[in-house]
Amino acid sequence: MLKFSSFALCLMISFWFKDLIIEGQRVGVYTQKNMRAIRLGFALFIVSEAMFFFALFWAFFHFSLNPSV
C-alpha cells in the first residue's frame, strides 16, 4: 500500500509540474493576478519558515538559559 501511495503521489506531482510548465511557457496563461498570487504564496512560505526557526531557537535558548530543576 505504501508503494502504491508513493507511486501515485510521484505521478500526481509530475503531472502537476508538467501542466505548470506548459501553462507558463507555451500557453502563457499566467495573468498579473496569477503571478501576484504566486509571489504572495512564496513570500508567506518564507515568512512561515522564518517564524518556525525563530520559535525553535527561542525555545532552545529559553530552556538552556532557564533550566527547570
C-alpha positions as CSV (number, residue, x, y, z in Angstrom):
1,M,0.0,0.0,0.0
2,L,2.9,2.4,0.8
3,K,4.5,1.7,-2.6
4,F,1.2,2.4,-4.4
5,S,0.6,5.6,-2.5
6,S,4.2,6.8,-3.1
7,F,3.9,6.0,-6.8
8,A,0.5,7.8,-7.0
9,L,2.0,10.9,-5.2
10,C,5.0,11.0,-7.6
11,L,2.7,10.6,-10.6
12,M,0.4,13.5,-9.4
13,I,3.4,15.7,-8.7
14,S,5.0,15.0,-12.1
15,F,1.7,15.8,-13.9
16,W,1.2,18.9,-11.9
17,F,4.7,20.2,-12.8
18,K,4.2,19.2,-16.4
19,D,1.0,21.3,-16.5
20,L,2.7,24.1,-14.7
21,I,5.5,24.2,-17.3
22,I,3.1,24.0,-20.2
23,E,0.9,26.8,-18.9
24,G,3.8,29.1,-18.1
25,Q,6.0,28.6,-21.2
26,R,3.9,27.5,-24.1
27,V,0.4,28.8,-23.5
28,G,1.2,31.8,-21.5
29,V,-2.0,31.8,-19.4
30,Y,-0.5,33.5,-16.3
31,T,-2.0,36.8,-15.7
32,Q,-0.8,39.5,-13.4
33,K,-3.2,38.3,-10.8
34,N,-1.8,34.7,-11.0
35,M,1.8,36.0,-10.7
36,R,0.9,38.2,-7.7
37,A,-0.7,35.2,-6.0
38,I,2.3,33.0,-6.7
39,R,4.7,35.7,-5.3
40,L,2.4,36.1,-2.2
41,G,2.3,32.4,-1.6
42,F,6.1,32.1,-1.8
43,A,6.6,35.1,0.5
44,L,4.2,33.6,3.0
45,F,6.1,30.3,2.9
46,I,9.4,32.1,3.6
47,V,7.8,34.1,6.4
48,S,6.3,30.9,8.0
49,E,9.7,29.2,7.8
50,A,11.4,32.1,9.4
51,M,8.8,32.1,12.2
52,F,9.3,28.4,12.7
53,F,13.1,28.7,13.1
54,F,12.7,31.7,15.4
55,A,10.3,29.7,17.6
56,L,12.7,26.8,17.6
57,F,15.7,28.8,18.6
58,W,13.6,30.8,21.1
59,A,12.6,27.5,22.8
60,F,16.2,26.3,22.8
61,F,17.6,29.4,24.4
62,H,14.7,29.6,26.8
63,F,15.2,26.1,28.1
64,S,19.0,26.3,28.1
65,L,19.2,29.6,30.0
66,N,16.3,28.9,32.4
67,P,16.5,25.2,33.3
68,S,13.8,23.8,35.5
69,V,15.1,21.5,38.2
